[in-house]
Amino acid sequence: MVSIRFLVFELTSVVQRHHQSLINTIDLSIACIFLVDFMVGLYRAPSRWHYFKHHWYELLAAIPLTDHVVRSLRSLRIVRMLRLIQIL
């Protein structure tokens, strides 16, 4: 949910450089949490191939969107929202 708030904030306002740095740090932390969650699920799965085949989209949520090159892919944060909805 925090990631979604940052996405809305970034899209609707002018973000100063020091705020962007903080947002990038938080976004990277969120991406790491999603990556760890995916890796734990993969490790605990009886069939890792089956798990990967049915949960590959969760890796998209683990992509940190802090680099200037991937800023055009900010919409992938929506995948995080979908993952959170699935968890809830």
C-alpha positions in Angstrom: 0.0 0.0 0.0 2.9 2.3 0.7 4.3 1.7 -2.8 0.9 2.7 -4.3 0.9 5.9 -2.3 4.3 6.7 -3.6 3.2 6.0 -7.1 0.3 8.4 -6.8 2.5 11.0 -5.1 5.1 10.8 -7.9 2.5 11.0 -10.6 0.5 13.9 -9.2 3.1 16.2 -7.8 6.6 17.6 -8.5 9.0 15.5 -6.4 12.1 17.2 -5.1 15.5 15.5 -5.3 15.8 14.7 -1.6 12.2 13.3 -1.5 13.0 11.2 -4.6 16.0 9.7 -2.9 13.9 8.7 0.1 11.2 7.3 -2.1 13.8 5.2 -4.0 15.2 3.8 -0.8 11.7 2.8 0.5 10.8 1.4 -2.9 14.0 -0.7 -2.9 13.1 -2.0 0.6 9.6 -2.9 -0.5 11.0 -4.7 -3.6 13.4 -6.7 -1.4 10.5 -7.8 0.9 8.6 -9.0 -2.1 11.6 -10.8 -3.4 12.2 -12.6 -0.1 8.5 -13.5 0.0 8.8 -15.1 -3.4 12.0 -16.9 -2.6 10.6 -18.3 0.6 7.5 -19.5 -1.2 9.7 -21.1 -3.9 11.9 -22.8 -1.3 8.9 -24.2 0.6 7.0 -25.3 -2.5 6.8 -29.1 -3.0 7.4 -28.5 -6.7 9.5 -25.5 -7.4 8.7 -25.5 -11.1 5.0 -25.6 -10.4 5.3 -22.8 -7.9 7.3 -20.7 -10.4 4.9 -21.4 -13.2 1.9 -20.2 -11.2 3.6 -17.4 -9.3 6.0 -15.9 -11.9 4.1 -12.6 -11.8 5.2 -12.1 -8.2 8.7 -11.5 -9.4 7.5 -8.4 -11.3 6.5 -7.0 -7.9 10.1 -7.5 -6.7 11.6 -5.3 -9.4 12.9 -2.1 -7.8 11.8 0.9 -9.8 14.5 3.3 -8.6 16.7 3.5 -11.6 16.2 6.2 -14.3 16.1 3.5 -17.0 13.1 1.7 -15.5 11.1 4.7 -14.5 8.9 4.2 -17.5 7.9 0.8 -15.9 6.4 2.4 -12.8 3.1 0.9 -13.7 4.5 -2.5 -12.6 3.9 -1.3 -9.1 0.3 -2.2 -9.8 1.5 -5.8 -9.6 2.4 -5.1 -6.0 -1.1 -3.9 -5.3 -2.5 -7.1 -6.9 -0.1 -9.2 -4.7 -1.2 -7.4 -1.6 -4.9 -7.9 -2.5 -4.1 -11.6 -3.0 -2.4 -11.8 0.4 -5.3 -10.0 2.2 
